[in-house]
């Protein structure tokens, strides 16, 4: 079965870039693209939804069909080369995105982060945050580049098994795009590595840490160029600092499970990165 990408569209300027990125990706991997536009209720809040008769088929009201036609016309201007379909839905955006991702068995969701302003963070909180925490497939969050970025992919590692497919995928992308890989492992718990506190050196790491990381990455037989960094501190802050230092174009990070513990992990690290990183992010899920 062909790879399927779901791309929410809201007609903002950043979505123009997302469409081009999705089309480029689609051509490279032979994916089918599913563009979805979601119309939200215009005159009543979500908690009034239950009062709407269940037999009301909003998707087939004349105005809903007009919205769907508008989406088709909008996309025609982009000369999309990949195979694609259009979907129009009515309801709460993040719920419809997740529902549609399940319906089409999406392999990936490609979404836009609209800005680094307060309004943009509110959007992230209400839609992208929810989708990133609840989707069952990988998620790519596109951000407009505020400056020229280097062709570098930054990959945080923690030696768990879920990191291996992320690394392999990063290696494939790096070869296709001529990118370099940079791995980072952040030591964050004093219980596991008390040496940092005994020496008083916030940059101190165990003597064999570099060997461990090198052996781990070398064992994967990567074909792309790569480097690695060891850091100590809050994972999300160290990752952001390194992204800024490297001027990396993308961060690829793994979500470990759909457990409560993982939601805490993503709440403190991945979600923070989604809000504050200056580059696009790929969140991998098994």
C-alpha positions in Angstrom: 0.0 0.0 0.0 1.3 3.5 -0.9 2.5 5.8 1.8 -0.1 8.4 2.8 0.6 11.9 4.2 -2.2 14.0 5.8 -1.8 17.8 5.4 -4.1 20.2 7.2 -4.6 23.4 5.2 -6.0 26.7 6.5 -5.0 29.1 3.6 -2.4 31.1 5.6 0.8 32.0 4.0 2.8 29.4 5.8 0.6 26.7 4.3 1.9 27.5 0.9 5.3 26.4 2.0 3.8 23.3 3.6 2.1 22.3 0.3 5.5 22.6 -1.5 7.3 20.6 1.2 4.6 17.9 1.1 4.7 17.7 -2.7 8.5 17.4 -2.7 8.3 14.7 0.0 5.5 12.9 -1.9 7.6 12.8 -5.1 10.7 11.5 -3.3 8.9 8.6 -1.6 6.0 8.1 -3.9 3.4 9.1 -1.3 -0.2 9.9 -1.8 -1.1 13.3 -0.3 -4.4 14.0 1.5 -5.1 17.7 2.0 -7.8 18.5 4.5 -9.5 21.8 5.3 -11.6 21.9 8.4 -14.5 24.4 8.9 -15.2 25.3 12.5 -18.6 26.2 13.8 -19.2 29.9 13.2 -21.7 30.9 15.8 -21.6 28.5 18.8 -18.9 27.1 21.0 -17.9 23.4 21.0 -19.9 22.6 24.1 -23.0 23.2 22.2 -22.2 20.5 19.6 -24.4 17.9 21.5 -27.5 20.0 20.9 -27.0 19.7 17.1 -29.2 16.9 15.7 -27.1 13.9 15.0 -28.8 13.3 11.6 -27.4 16.7 10.4 -24.9 15.8 7.7 -22.7 19.0 7.7 -20.3 17.7 5.1 -23.0 17.6 2.5 -24.6 21.0 3.2 -24.3 23.3 0.2 -21.9 25.6 2.0 -19.7 22.7 3.0 -19.5 21.5 -0.5 -18.6 25.1 -1.5 -15.7 25.0 1.0 -14.5 21.7 -0.5 -14.6 23.1 -4.0 -12.6 26.2 -2.7 -9.9 23.8 -1.4 -9.7 22.1 -4.8 -9.4 25.4 -6.6 -6.8 26.7 -4.1 -4.5 23.6 -4.6 -4.7 23.8 -8.4 -2.5 26.9 -8.3 0.4 24.9 -6.9 0.9 22.5 -9.8 1.3 19.6 -7.4 3.1 16.7 -9.0 2.3 14.0 -6.4 -0.9 12.1 -6.4 -3.3 13.9 -4.1 -6.8 14.0 -2.8 -8.9 16.6 -1.0 -11.0 16.3 2.1 -13.3 18.8 3.7 -14.6 18.3 7.3 -16.6 20.2 9.8 -15.8 20.4 13.5 -12.9 20.8 15.9 -9.6 20.9 13.9 -7.4 18.7 16.1 -10.1 16.1 16.5 -10.9 16.0 12.8 -7.2 15.7 12.0 -6.8 12.7 14.3 -10.0 11.1 13.1 -9.0 11.5 9.4 -5.5 10.2 10.1 -7.0 7.0 11.4 -9.6 6.8 8.6 -6.9 7.0 5.9 -4.3 5.1 7.9 -1.9 8.0 7.5 1.9 7.3 7.7 2.6 10.9 8.6 0.9 14.2 9.4 2.5 17.4 8.0 1.4 20.5 9.8 2.4 24.2 9.9 3.5 26.2 12.9 2.2 29.6 12.1 4.6 31.9 14.1 6.7 32.4 17.2 4.2 35.0 18.5 1.8 34.5 21.4 -0.9 33.8 18.8 1.2 31.1 17.3 1.8 29.5 20.6 -1.9 29.5 21.3 -2.4 27.8 17.9 0.2 25.2 18.9 -1.4 24.7 22.2 -4.9 24.1 20.8 -4.1 22.1 17.7 -0.5 21.0 17.1 0.2 20.2 20.7 -2.9 18.0 20.9 -2.2 16.3 17.7 1.4 15.6 18.7 0.4 14.1 22.0 -2.5 12.0 20.6 -1.6 11.0 17.0 -0.6 7.4 16.4 1.6 8.3 13.4 4.7 10.4 13.0 4.3 14.2 12.8 6.3 16.8 10.9 5.9 20.4 12.1 7.0 22.9 9.5 8.3 26.3 10.6 9.2 29.2 8.4 13.0 29.8 8.5 13.8 33.2 10.0 17.3 33.0 8.6 19.4 30.7 6.3 19.8 27.4 8.0 22.5 24.8 7.5 21.7 21.4 5.9 22.0 19.7 9.2 19.6 17.3 11.0 19.8 17.3 14.8 18.8 14.0 16.5 18.6 13.7 20.3 19.4 10.2 21.5 18.7 8.3 24.7 19.9 4.8 23.6 16.4 3.4 23.6 15.2 1.0 20.8 12.8 3.6 19.4 15.8 5.7 18.5 17.1 3.2 15.9 14.3 3.7 13.3 14.7 7.5 13.8 18.4 7.3 13.1 17.9 5.0 10.1 15.2 7.4 8.7 17.5 10.4 9.3 20.3 8.5 7.5 18.0 7.9 4.5 16.9 11.6 4.4 20.5 12.8 4.7 21.6 10.8 1.7 18.6 12.0 -0.4 19.1 15.7 0.6 22.9 15.8 1.0 22.5 16.6 4.7 24.8 16.0 7.7 23.6 14.3 10.9 24.4 15.6 14.4 23.5 13.4 17.4 23.2 14.7 20.9 22.8 12.9 24.2 21.9 15.0 27.2 22.6 13.8 30.8 19.9 15.2 33.0 19.6 13.2 36.2 22.0 13.6 39.1 21.0 10.2 40.5 22.4 8.5 37.4 25.5 10.6 37.1 26.5 12.3 40.4 29.9 13.2 39.1 28.6 16.4 37.5 27.5 17.7 40.9 30.6 16.6 42.8 32.9 18.4 40.4 30.7 21.5 40.2 31.3 21.4 36.4 27.9 21.7 34.6 29.6 20.4 31.4 31.3 17.4 33.0 30.1 14.0 31.8 31.2 10.5 32.6 34.6 9.6 31.2 33.3 6.8 29.0 30.2 8.6 27.8 31.8 9.6 24.5 32.8 6.1 23.9 29.3 4.8 24.6 27.7 7.3 22.2 30.3 6.7 19.5 29.9 2.9 19.8 26.2 3.1 19.7 26.1 5.3 16.6 28.9 3.4 14.8 27.0 0.1 15.4 24.2 1.3 13.1 26.5 1.5 10.0 25.4 4.9 8.8 26.2 6.0 5.3 25.9 9.7 6.0 28.4 12.1 7.6 27.7 12.5 11.2 29.1 14.1 14.4 27.9 13.9 18.0 27.7 16.1 21.1 27.4 15.2 24.8 25.7 17.7 27.0 24.5 18.1 30.6 21.4 20.0 31.8 17.7 20.3 30.8 17.3 18.3 27.6 15.1 20.7 25.8 17.3 23.7 26.6 20.5 21.8 25.5 18.8 20.7 22.3 17.7 24.3 21.6 21.1 25.7 22.3 22.8 23.2 20.0 20.3 23.8 17.2 21.1 27.5 17.4 24.8 26.8 17.5 24.7 24.4 14.5 22.0 26.4 12.7 20.3 23.0 12.1 17.4 22.9 9.6 15.5 20.1 11.4 15.2 18.3 14.7 14.2 14.7 14.6 13.0 13.2 18.0 11.4 10.0 19.0 8.2 9.7 21.1 8.6 6.6 23.2 5.1 5.3 23.9 1.5 6.4 24.4 1.8 6.0 28.2 1.2 8.7 30.8 5.0 8.8 31.4 5.6 9.5 27.8 3.0 12.3 27.8 5.0 13.8 30.6 8.2 13.4 28.6 6.7 15.0 25.6 5.1 17.7 27.7 8.5 18.7 29.2 10.7 18.2 26.1 9.1 17.7 22.8 6.2 20.2 23.4 8.7 22.8 24.6 10.8 22.2 21.5 7.7 22.6 19.3 7.0 26.0 20.9 10.5 27.4 20.9 12.7 25.8 18.2 13.7 28.0 15.3 13.5 25.1 12.8 11.1 22.4 11.7 10.6 19.2 13.8 9.9 15.6 13.0 8.3 13.6 15.9 8.6 9.8 15.3 6.1 7.4 16.7 6.0 3.6 16.3 
